[in-house]
C-alpha cells in the first residue's frame, strides 16, 4: 500500500512539474528605441528585451515577450494578463500600492529634448507618454505654463517632434539620448539638466502583479545572478556608452 501511494505521488508530482515547465509566461516590454524593438530581420532586440530573456533563462521558464506601450503594460499587469513587465517603470510610493517590484535593474532621470530655438510668445507644447511620471509632473507642476500633449506610444512623441507638432518631449533620459544619437542631422538636443525630483528619476525595476511574491523572489534571484555573472555588463555595454545601473 505504501509503495503504491509513493508511486502515485511521484506520478502526480511529475505531472505538476511538467505543467509548470510547459507554462508560458507573458512578459511586457516597452516598445521604444534602445529598450524594445524589432531589427531588420524581425528579431526582438533592445536592452529590456534581452534582459527579460536573460531573466527567463535564469528562472528556466518559457517566456512570450510582447512589445507594448507603458500604459498597455501597466494595464495588462494590473488585469493579470502579463506575468511581469520591464517597461522602464520608476519605483514610486503610489505604484508600490498597486504592484510588486523587483530589485532595481536600472536608474533613470528625465530630460527635455527639442530644437535649440524655442517659441517665446506662447505656451510650449510638450509631449509626454500617458500614465508616465513625466505626464503627472507636467499636469501637477506646469499646467499654467505649458500645454501637455499626451501620447499612448513613446514612438509617436518623436514623430510629432519631427513634424513640428510639439516643441519638446519630456521623457526618460536613456531613450531621449538614443533618439538624439540616431537623428544627429535634425539638430535636436537636450534642453536643460536631467530632472530627478518629483518622481522624475530614481530606480527602475521589474513590475509584477500583487500576489506574485514567489515569482518576485525568482526574478530577484535571477537579477542577482545576471548582475554578478557578467551578463548585465555585457548587455549594458551593448546598448549604452555608460552604466545605467
C-alpha positions in Angstrom: 0.0 0.0 0.0 2.8 2.4 1.0 4.7 1.6 -2.2 1.6 2.2 -4.4 1.0 5.5 -2.6 4.6 6.7 -3.2 4.4 5.7 -6.9 1.1 7.6 -7.3 2.6 10.7 -5.6 5.6 10.6 -7.9 3.4 10.5 -11.0 1.3 13.4 -9.7 4.4 15.4 -8.8 5.9 14.8 -12.3 2.7 15.9 -14.0 2.6 19.1 -11.9 6.3 19.8 -12.8 5.6 19.3 -16.5 2.7 21.7 -16.3 4.8 24.4 -14.7 7.6 23.8 -17.2 5.1 23.9 -20.1 3.5 27.2 -18.9 4.4 30.2 -21.0 5.0 33.4 -19.0 3.8 36.6 -20.8 6.2 39.5 -20.4 5.5 43.0 -21.4 8.5 45.1 -22.6 8.4 48.8 -23.5 8.3 49.3 -27.3 10.9 52.1 -27.6 14.2 52.9 -29.1 17.0 51.0 -27.3 14.6 49.3 -25.0 12.4 47.0 -27.2 12.2 46.8 -30.9 12.5 44.5 -33.9 15.5 44.7 -36.2 15.6 44.3 -40.0 15.2 40.6 -39.7 12.2 41.0 -37.4 14.2 39.7 -34.4 13.5 41.1 -30.9 16.2 43.4 -29.7 16.8 46.0 -27.0 18.1 46.3 -23.5 14.9 45.5 -21.7 14.0 42.8 -24.3 17.3 41.0 -23.8 17.3 41.5 -20.0 13.8 39.9 -19.9 15.1 37.0 -22.0 18.0 36.5 -19.6 15.7 36.6 -16.6 13.5 33.9 -18.1 16.7 31.9 -18.9 17.9 32.1 -15.3 14.5 31.1 -13.9 14.3 28.3 -16.5 10.8 29.3 -17.8 9.4 29.9 -21.3 8.5 33.5 -22.0 6.5 35.2 -24.6 7.6 38.8 -25.0 5.1 41.5 -26.0 6.3 44.9 -27.2 3.8 47.4 -25.9 3.4 51.0 -24.6 3.8 51.9 -21.0 0.1 52.3 -20.5 -0.7 49.0 -22.1 1.9 47.2 -20.0 0.6 48.8 -16.7 -3.0 48.0 -17.7 -2.2 44.4 -18.5 -0.1 43.7 -15.4 -3.0 45.2 -13.3 -5.5 43.0 -15.0 -3.4 39.9 -14.7 -2.8 39.5 -18.5 1.0 39.6 -18.0 3.3 37.8 -15.6 5.7 40.7 -15.3 6.9 43.7 -17.2 10.1 45.5 -18.0 8.8 48.9 -19.2 11.2 51.5 -17.8 8.9 51.8 -14.8 10.2 54.0 -12.0 9.5 52.8 -8.4 7.3 55.2 -6.6 5.3 55.0 -3.4 2.0 55.2 -5.3 2.9 52.5 -7.7 4.1 50.2 -4.8 0.5 50.3 -3.5 -0.7 48.8 -6.8 2.2 46.4 -7.9 5.1 44.4 -6.6 8.6 45.5 -7.7 11.8 43.5 -8.1 15.2 44.9 -7.0 16.2 47.6 -9.5 17.9 46.9 -12.8 18.4 50.5 -13.9 18.5 54.1 -12.7 16.7 56.8 -14.7 16.2 60.5 -14.9 14.1 62.7 -17.2 15.2 65.2 -19.7 13.6 67.6 -22.2 14.6 67.5 -25.8 13.8 69.7 -28.8 15.3 72.2 -31.2 17.7 74.7 -29.6 15.4 77.6 -30.7 12.1 77.5 -28.8 8.9 79.7 -29.1 8.9 82.7 -26.8 5.4 84.2 -27.1 3.1 81.2 -26.4 2.9 78.2 -24.2 5.3 75.4 -25.1 3.7 72.2 -26.4 5.4 69.4 -24.6 4.8 65.7 -25.4 4.7 63.0 -22.8 3.6 59.4 -22.6 0.3 58.6 -21.0 0.5 57.3 -17.3 4.1 58.3 -17.1 5.7 60.2 -14.2 6.5 62.9 -16.8 2.8 63.3 -17.5 2.0 63.6 -13.8 4.7 66.2 -13.3 3.6 68.5 -16.1 -0.1 68.2 -15.1 0.7 68.9 -11.4 3.5 71.4 -11.6 3.4 73.0 -15.1 -0.2 73.2 -16.0 -0.2 77.1 -16.0 2.9 77.4 -18.2 2.8 74.6 -20.8 0.4 72.7 -22.9 0.8 69.0 -22.2 0.3 66.8 -25.2 -0.3 63.2 -24.3 0.6 60.2 -26.5 -0.1 56.5 -25.8 3.1 55.4 -27.6 6.5 57.0 -27.0 7.4 56.5 -30.7 4.5 58.9 -31.5 6.1 61.6 -29.4 9.1 61.6 -31.7 7.0 61.6 -34.8 5.2 64.7 -33.5 8.5 66.4 -32.7 9.9 65.8 -36.1 6.7 67.1 -37.7 6.9 70.2 -35.6 3.6 69.4 -33.9 5.2 69.7 -30.4 8.1 71.9 -29.2 9.6 69.4 -26.8 9.4 65.9 -25.3 9.9 65.2 -21.7 10.9 61.5 -21.3 13.4 59.0 -19.9 17.0 60.2 -20.4 18.4 57.0 -21.9 15.6 56.8 -24.6 15.9 60.5 -25.3 19.7 60.2 -25.8 19.2 57.3 -28.1 16.8 59.3 -30.2 19.2 62.2 -30.5 22.1 59.9 -31.3 20.1 58.4 -34.2 18.9 61.8 -35.5 22.1 63.8 -35.4 21.2 65.7 -38.6 18.0 67.0 -37.2 19.6 69.4 -34.7 17.5 68.1 -31.7 19.4 68.4 -28.4 19.0 68.1 -24.7 17.3 71.2 -23.1 18.5 71.8 -19.6 19.8 69.4 -16.9 18.4 65.9 -16.1 15.5 66.0 -13.7 15.2 63.6 -10.7 12.9 65.4 -8.3 9.1 64.9 -8.2 9.5 61.2 -9.2 11.2 62.1 -12.5 14.2 60.0 -11.6 15.2 57.1 -9.5 15.2 53.3 -9.6 13.6 51.2 -12.4 12.5 47.7 -11.7 10.6 44.7 -12.9 6.8 45.1 -12.2 4.7 42.1 -11.1 1.1 41.8 -10.1 0.1 41.8 -6.4 0.1 38.3 -5.0 3.1 37.2 -7.1 5.6 37.0 -4.3 7.1 33.7 -5.3 7.7 34.9 -8.9 9.1 38.1 -7.4 11.7 36.1 -5.4 12.6 34.2 -8.6 13.0 37.4 -10.6 15.2 38.9 -7.8 17.4 35.8 -7.7 17.7 35.9 -11.5 18.7 39.6 -11.4 21.3 38.9 -8.8 22.8 36.2 -10.9 22.8 38.4 -14.0 24.4 41.2 -12.1 27.2 39.0 -10.7 28.0 36.7 -13.6 28.9 39.4 -16.1 25.8 39.2 -18.2 24.5 42.6 -17.1 27.7 44.4 -18.0 27.8 42.8 -21.5 24.2 43.9 -22.1 24.8 47.4 -20.7 27.8 47.9 -22.9 25.9 46.6 -25.9 23.3 49.4 -25.7 24.8 52.2 -23.7 28.1 54.1 -23.6 27.7 54.5 -19.8 26.5 52.4 -16.9 22.7 52.6 -16.4 22.8 50.7 -13.2 
